[in-house]
């Protein structure tokens, strides 16, 4: 299966691309995806241990199972005041 990973703000700057298409085995979880991304090296390796993630525009946990065609957004921390 393939999922599209979207990166924003600090994550986009760290990795150097706004998005990527990643192939994963069926039944993979968000945690599996993050491990695969870190294995790509470069800026991917520096992603936070547990970034906020949304799958198809809904927040998801590391145990969330992904499906072919899912859109996975890695959401950077937000500061404000």
C-alpha positions as CSV (number, residue, x, y, z in Angstrom):
1,X,0.0,0.0,0.0
2,X,1.0,3.6,-0.4
3,X,0.4,6.6,1.9
4,X,1.1,10.2,1.4
5,X,3.0,12.0,4.1
6,X,2.6,15.8,4.5
7,X,5.1,17.9,6.4
8,X,4.6,21.4,7.7
9,X,6.7,24.2,9.2
10,X,9.7,22.9,11.2
11,X,9.2,19.3,10.0
12,X,9.2,20.5,6.4
13,X,12.3,22.6,7.0
14,X,14.1,19.7,8.7
15,X,13.3,17.1,6.0
16,X,13.5,19.5,3.0
17,X,10.3,18.4,1.2
18,X,6.6,19.2,1.6
19,X,5.4,15.7,1.1
20,X,6.5,12.1,0.2
21,X,4.8,8.9,-0.9
22,X,5.8,5.9,1.2
23,X,5.2,2.2,0.4
24,X,4.3,0.1,3.4
25,X,3.1,-3.5,4.0
26,X,-0.7,-3.9,4.5
27,X,-1.7,-3.5,8.1
28,X,1.1,-1.1,8.9
29,X,0.5,1.4,11.7
30,X,1.5,5.1,12.2
31,X,4.4,3.8,14.3
32,X,5.6,1.6,11.5
33,X,5.4,4.6,9.1
34,X,7.5,6.8,11.5
35,X,10.1,4.0,11.8
36,X,10.3,3.7,8.0
37,X,10.6,7.5,7.6
38,X,13.5,7.7,10.1
39,X,15.2,4.9,8.3
40,X,15.4,7.1,5.2
41,X,18.2,9.1,7.0
42,X,18.9,12.8,6.6
43,X,16.4,15.1,8.1
44,X,13.9,12.2,8.5
45,X,16.2,10.7,11.2
46,X,15.6,13.9,13.3
47,X,11.8,13.7,13.6
48,X,10.6,13.8,17.2
49,X,10.1,10.5,18.9
50,X,6.3,10.9,19.0
51,X,5.2,13.7,16.7
52,X,1.5,14.7,16.5
53,X,0.0,12.9,13.6
54,X,-3.2,13.2,11.7
55,X,-4.5,10.5,9.3
56,X,-7.0,11.9,6.8
57,X,-7.3,15.1,8.9
58,X,-8.1,13.4,12.2
59,X,-5.6,13.1,15.0
60,X,-4.2,9.5,15.3
61,X,-2.1,7.5,17.7
62,X,0.9,5.4,16.9
63,X,-1.2,2.2,17.0
64,X,-3.6,3.5,14.3
65,X,-3.7,1.2,11.3
66,X,-3.1,2.8,7.9
67,X,-4.9,2.0,4.7
68,X,-3.8,2.4,1.0
69,X,-4.2,6.0,0.0
70,X,-4.3,7.5,3.4
71,X,-3.0,11.1,3.9
72,X,-0.7,11.3,7.0
73,X,0.2,14.8,8.3
74,X,3.1,15.2,10.6
75,X,2.1,18.2,12.7
76,X,4.9,20.3,14.3
77,X,4.7,21.7,17.8
78,X,2.9,25.0,18.0
79,X,3.9,27.8,20.4
80,X,2.0,30.9,21.1
81,X,0.8,33.2,23.7
